[in-house]
Amino acid sequence: MARYRLISFKACPWVQRAAIVLREKQVEFDFVHIESGNRPDWFSGISPHGKVPVLQIDDGIALFESNAIAEHLDEAAGTRLHPEDPVTRAINRAWTDYIPSFSAATGAVVGAPDAEAHGKARAALATIFGRLEEALVRQQGDGGPFFNGERYSLVDAGYAPFLQRYLIVEDLSGDRLIADYPRLQAWATALVERASTHTFPPEEFRGLYTENLKKRGGYLLQEALQATVSADMTG
Ligand SMILES: N[C@@H](CCC(=O)N[C@@H](CS)C(=O)NCC(=O)O)C(=O)O
């Protein structure tokens, strides 16, 4: 069995996607957590884009890009997560290709500097949520809770980190857009409840992620995060 090392920033959603696939496949691996602002010299030698995740196999080959890593692991280890039917598989790949758009849209809602920009970002996110809701209705039929219904897939592994973060943002802000999209809400909940989603205990991760949100600033969470800063200072 190959030996896997996953080079990581602790709160990176793309790293988490790779880690989820490793956990779903029950493949043993070691995390090597590094810091964005303090990269070891060897990192530039194995990461052509200077990004994490990198999956090192047997101290030799180093794979990069979370989607390529997920696809490789699906072929190389354990039971396939991709559906067998070629058309369904293509649909799944189309929706994993959509993850960067989804991530950018949730990021825009969090990072919008003022009320006007936030309103626009929220409307754009609602359109994306609507598209995903339709896709879930088509893929799940009467089933669920995962993207294709009962069987967990690479689409689930890809969206889980972003839906987990988005639910934390909604929790902090009290702005519950996802509730208008029942399939999406149920999918997000099922993913957060799944053990493989979590690299850190949920409360610890919430703390890590909240620190990142504080650094990002942004109109939506200004008040909520101000309240946590005050609580930190008094408690
Ligand atoms: N498309 C890449 C995105 C990876 C990515 O953006 N990773 C971030 C951390 S979450 C990164 O390493 N950014 C470079 C930096 O922070 O300097 C993937 O899917 O692996």
The ligand as an SDF file (V2000), in Angstrom:
LIG
                    3D

 20 19  0  0  0  0  0  0  0  0999 V2000
   -7.5400   24.8990   -7.4710 N   0  0  0  0  0  0  0  0  0  0  0  0
   -6.7550   24.5670   -6.2920 C   0  0  0  0  0  0  0  0  0  0  0  0
   -7.0150   25.6270   -5.2430 C   0  0  0  0  0  0  0  0  0  0  0  0
   -6.1040   25.4540   -4.0290 C   0  0  0  0  0  0  0  0  0  0  0  0
   -5.9680   26.7440   -3.2370 C   0  0  0  0  0  0  0  0  0  0  0  0
   -6.4230   27.8150   -3.6610 O   0  0  0  0  0  0  0  0  0  0  0  0
   -5.3350   26.6270   -2.0700 N   0  0  0  0  0  0  0  0  0  0  0  0
   -5.0500   27.8100   -1.3130 C   0  0  0  0  0  0  0  0  0  0  0  0
   -5.2560   27.5910    0.1740 C   0  0  0  0  0  0  0  0  0  0  0  0
   -6.9230   27.2130    0.5870 S   0  0  0  0  0  0  0  0  0  0  0  0
   -3.5980   28.1630   -1.4840 C   0  0  0  0  0  0  0  0  0  0  0  0
   -2.7370   27.3150   -1.3500 O   0  0  0  0  0  0  0  0  0  0  0  0
   -3.3270   29.4370   -1.7640 N   0  0  0  0  0  0  0  0  0  0  0  0
   -1.9990   29.9230   -1.9140 C   0  0  0  0  0  0  0  0  0  0  0  0
   -1.6040   30.8550   -0.8150 C   0  0  0  0  0  0  0  0  0  0  0  0
   -2.3770   31.0520    0.1440 O   0  0  0  0  0  0  0  0  0  0  0  0
   -0.5320   31.3770   -0.9140 O   0  0  0  0  0  0  0  0  0  0  0  0
   -7.1510   23.1790   -5.7890 C   0  0  0  0  0  0  0  0  0  0  0  0
   -8.2930   22.7820   -6.0100 O   0  0  0  0  0  0  0  0  0  0  0  0
   -6.3000   22.4830   -5.2220 O   0  0  0  0  0  0  0  0  0  0  0  0
  1  2  1  0
  2  3  1  0
  2 18  1  0
  3  4  1  0
  4  5  1  0
  5  6  2  0
  5  7  1  0
  7  8  1  0
  8  9  1  0
  8 11  1  0
  9 10  1  0
 11 12  2  0
 11 13  1  0
 13 14  1  0
 14 15  1  0
 15 16  2  0
 15 17  1  0
 18 19  2  0
 18 20  1  0
M  END
$$$$
